[in-house]
């Protein structure tokens, strides 16, 4: 198994756009030739659009793009910019009078970071598509990860800065990659050694607190103190799968979240993973799902390691120095 670039996949363009001052952004994945995709949602608070397209019973067998963004439900506006761009390029489902781009989107909650009232919009979604032509994707405080934070059990005063991260590998002819925007309620662990690398800070902000232990302490109050989260991922492979198989792969990929985030899949998270088939290489669904979960874990690690301290929140890069 060798590491490869996320640019080493055919039929995939990735672009990001962000407003650094407002602390929000979006990341688009464009499949110009169309691609089969599946979705698995484990969190209790998702904000998404066109997710019904990915159910096996839906008529459309391929989509044209996926958009990850900040802005919570307000950020769903950004996908209209993606549709505008793709229509101009003649990409989409042919309905005779035009082509209708099939664009799925999921949003994370970053409204408490930066400017609450500036969110990803139509213009930003379009800009991300234009930027995909240059391949401007970067790990860290960019795109959908611009306003991402982790460790929010005690609110925003004791959390840390996170971001977006990527990782891809190749085994023989098989390629699997992932991009993850990490905006978790819980703490982040290095999946390779179990060491906590980011999350809830102690009262003096010189060490870590344990988010799971804090959850147990708060059980008696039964208050909903945990708004403002969601980790989003797109997993992609050059192997050939249908929507049913890709939904299974997306579900298995959630194990990558479970290795790296504690607690995970809470009611206050909208944790979601898309899985996309970009090629026609034959492969076993379970093998790809297992490999994808590992790739997701490494992408989470890189999202946290590449984040910079910003907006008053310290990053793992600085905290663990």
Residue pairs with C-beta under 8 A, 6 or more apart in sequence:
1 169
1 170
1 171
2 169
2 170
3 167
3 168
3 169
4 168
4 169
4 170
4 175
4 177
5 168
6 12
6 14
6 137
6 166
6 167
6 168
6 177
6 179
7 135
8 168
8 170
8 175
9 168
9 175
9 177
9 236
9 238
9 278
9 279
10 238
10 278
10 279
11 31
11 32
11 33
11 35
11 278
11 279
12 29
12 30
12 31
12 236
12 276
12 278
13 29
13 30
13 32
13 132
13 133
13 135
14 27
14 28
14 29
14 30
14 132
14 135
14 137
14 179
15 27
15 28
15 30
15 128
15 129
15 130
15 131
15 132
15 133
15 134
15 135
15 136
15 137
16 25
16 26
16 27
16 28
16 128
16 131
16 136
16 137
16 138
16 142
16 143
16 144
16 164
17 25
17 26
17 120
17 124
17 125
17 127
17 128
17 131
17 143
18 24
18 25
18 26
18 124
18 142
18 143
18 146
19 25
19 114
19 115
19 118
19 124
19 146
20 141
20 146
21 114
21 115
22 114
22 115
22 118
22 119
23 70
23 110
23 113
23 114
23 115
23 146
23 147
23 310
23 311
24 69
24 70
24 71
24 75
24 110
24 113
24 114
24 115
24 118
24 119
24 120
24 146
24 147
25 69
25 70
25 120
25 124
25 142
25 143
25 144
25 145
25 146
25 147
26 67
26 68
26 69
26 70
26 75
26 78
26 120
26 124
26 125
26 128
26 143
26 144
27 67
27 68
27 69
27 128
27 137
27 142
27 143
27 144
27 145
27 164
27 179
27 181
28 65
28 66
28 67
28 68
28 82
28 125
28 128
28 129
28 132
29 65
29 66
29 67
29 68
29 179
29 234
29 236
29 276
30 64
30 65
30 82
30 86
30 91
30 129
30 132
31 62
31 63
31 64
31 65
31 276
31 278
32 64
32 89
32 91
34 62
34 63
34 64
35 62
35 63
35 64
35 276
35 277
35 278
36 61
36 62
36 241
36 242
36 243
36 246
36 276
36 277
37 54
37 62
37 63
37 66
37 104
37 243
37 246
37 274
37 275
37 276
37 277
38 54
38 241
38 243
38 244
38 245
38 246
38 247
38 248
38 249
38 250
38 274
38 275
39 51
39 54
39 104
39 247
39 250
39 272
39 273
39 274
39 275
40 247
40 250
40 251
40 253
40 254
40 272
40 273
40 275
41 48
41 51
41 270
41 271
41 272
42 254
42 257
42 264
42 265
42 269
42 271
42 272
43 229
43 230
43 231
43 265
43 266
43 267
43 268
43 269
43 270
43 271
43 272
44 265
44 266
44 267
44 268
44 269
44 270
45 109
45 227
45 229
45 230
45 267
45 268
45 269
45 270
46 106
46 230
46 270
46 271
46 272
47 72
47 73
47 75
47 76
47 106
47 107
47 108
47 109
47 230
47 270
48 76
48 104
48 105
48 106
48 107
48 270
48 272
49 76
49 79
49 103
49 104
49 105
50 63
50 79
50 102
50 103
50 104
50 105
51 104
51 106
52 58
53 60
53 63
53 102
53 104
54 63
54 104
54 243
54 246
54 247
54 274
55 243
55 247
56 242
56 243
56 244
56 247
58 243
60 93
60 102
61 242
61 243
62 102
63 102
63 103
63 104
64 86
64 91
64 92
64 101
64 102
64 103
65 82
65 86
65 101
65 102
65 103
65 104
65 129
66 103
66 104
66 105
66 106
66 234
66 274
66 276
67 78
67 79
67 82
67 103
67 104
67 105
67 106
67 125
67 128
68 105
68 106
68 107
68 108
68 143
68 144
68 164
68 179
68 181
68 232
68 234
69 75
69 76
69 78
69 105
69 106
69 107
69 108
69 120
69 124
69 125
69 144
70 107
70 108
70 109
70 110
70 119
70 120
70 144
70 146
70 147
70 148
71 77
71 78
71 107
71 110
71 111
71 119
71 120
72 107
72 108
72 109
72 110
72 111
72 119
73 107
74 107
74 111
74 119
74 120
75 105
75 107
75 119
75 120
76 105
76 107
77 119
77 120
77 121
77 122
77 125
78 105
78 120
78 121
78 122
78 124
78 125
78 128
79 103
79 105
79 125
80 122
80 125
81 121
81 122
81 123
81 124
81 125
81 126
81 127
81 128
81 129
82 101
82 103
82 105
82 125
82 126
82 128
82 129
83 92
83 100
83 101
83 103
84 122
84 125
84 126
85 125
85 126
85 129
85 130
86 92
86 99
86 101
86 103
86 129
87 98
87 99
87 100
87 101
90 99
91 99
91 101
92 98
92 99
92 100
92 101
92 102
93 99
93 100
93 101
93 102
104 274
106 230
106 232
106 270
106 272
106 274
107 120
107 230
107 232
107 270
108 144
108 148
108 181
108 183
108 229
108 230
108 231
108 232
108 270
109 183
109 227
109 228
109 229
109 230
109 270
110 146
110 147
110 148
110 149
110 183
110 228
111 119
111 228
112 156
112 228
113 147
113 149
113 156
113 311
113 313
114 147
114 311
128 143
137 143
137 166
137 179
139 163
139 164
139 165
139 166
139 302
139 303
139 306
140 163
140 164
140 165
140 303
140 306
140 307
140 308
141 148
141 161
141 163
141 307
141 308
141 310
142 163
142 164
143 164
143 181
144 164
144 181
144 232
145 162
145 163
145 164
145 165
145 181
145 182
145 183
145 303
145 307
146 163
147 183
147 311
148 161
148 162
148 163
148 164
148 181
148 182
148 183
148 303
148 307
149 156
149 159
149 160
149 161
149 162
149 183
149 313
150 159
150 160
150 162
150 182
150 183
150 184
150 185
150 186
150 187
150 188
150 198
150 199
150 304
151 158
151 159
151 160
151 184
151 185
151 186
151 187
151 188
151 198
151 199
151 200
151 201
151 211
152 158
152 159
152 185
152 200
152 226
152 228
152 229
153 185
153 186
153 200
153 209
153 211
153 214
153 215
153 218
153 225
153 226
154 200
154 209
154 214
155 225
156 228
156 313
158 200
158 201
158 202
158 203
158 205
158 209
159 199
159 200
159 201
159 313
160 198
160 199
160 201
160 313
160 314
160 315
160 316
160 319
161 307
161 308
161 309
161 310
161 311
161 313
161 314
161 315
162 182
162 183
162 184
162 188
162 198
162 303
162 304
162 307
162 315
163 181
163 182
163 303
163 304
163 306
163 307
163 308
163 315
164 179
164 180
164 181
164 182
164 303
165 179
165 180
165 182
165 299
165 300
165 301
165 302
165 303
165 304
165 305
165 306
166 177
166 178
166 179
166 180
166 299
166 302
167 177
167 178
167 295
167 298
167 299
167 302
168 175
168 176
168 177
168 178
168 295
169 175
169 176
169 177
169 291
169 295
170 176
171 291
173 238
173 281
174 237
174 238
174 239
174 281
174 283
174 288
174 291
175 237
175 238
175 279
176 235
176 236
176 237
176 239
176 288
176 291
176 292
176 295
177 235
177 236
177 237
177 295
178 233
178 234
178 235
178 236
178 253
178 256
178 292
178 295
178 296
178 298
178 299
179 233
179 234
179 299
180 231
180 232
180 233
180 296
180 299
180 300
180 303
181 231
181 232
181 233
181 303
182 188
182 231
182 261
182 300
182 303
182 304
183 229
183 230
183 231
183 232
184 229
184 230
184 231
184 261
184 264
184 269
184 271
185 211
185 226
185 228
185 229
185 263
185 266
185 268
185 269
186 199
186 211
186 212
186 261
186 262
186 263
186 264
186 266
187 196
187 198
187 199
187 200
187 208
187 210
187 211
187 212
187 261
187 262
188 196
188 197
188 198
188 199
188 260
188 261
188 300
188 301
188 304
188 316
189 195
189 196
189 197
189 259
189 260
189 261
189 262
190 196
190 197
190 260
190 301
191 256
191 259
191 260
191 294
191 297
191 298
191 300
191 301
192 301
196 208
197 301
197 304
197 305
197 316
197 320
198 304
198 315
198 316
198 319
199 208
199 209
199 211
200 208
200 209
200 210
200 211
200 214
201 207
201 208
201 209
201 314
202 208
202 209
203 209
205 314
211 262
211 263
212 262
212 263
215 263
218 225
224 268
226 266
226 267
226 268
227 268
228 268
229 266
229 268
229 269
229 270
230 269
230 270
230 271
230 272
231 257
231 261
231 264
231 269
231 271
231 300
232 270
232 271
232 272
232 273
233 253
233 256
233 257
233 272
233 273
233 274
233 296
233 299
234 273
234 274
234 275
234 276
235 249
235 250
235 253
235 273
235 274
235 275
235 276
235 292
235 295
235 296
236 275
236 276
236 277
236 278
237 249
237 275
237 276
237 277
237 278
237 279
237 283
237 288
237 292
238 278
238 279
238 280
238 281
239 277
239 279
239 281
239 282
239 283
239 288
240 277
240 279
240 280
240 281
240 282
240 283
241 249
241 275
241 277
241 283
241 285
241 288
242 277
245 285
246 275
246 276
246 277
247 275
248 285
248 289
249 275
249 285
249 288
249 289
249 292
250 273
250 274
250 275
251 273
251 289
252 286
252 289
252 290
252 292
252 293
253 273
253 275
253 289
253 292
253 293
253 295
253 296
254 265
254 271
254 273
254 293
255 293
255 296
256 292
256 293
256 294
256 295
256 296
256 297
256 299
256 300
257 264
257 265
257 271
257 273
257 296
257 300
258 264
258 265
259 293
259 297
260 296
260 297
260 300
260 301
261 300
264 271
265 271
273 296
275 292
304 315
304 316
305 316
305 317
306 317
307 315
307 316
307 317
308 315
308 317
308 318
309 315
309 317
309 318
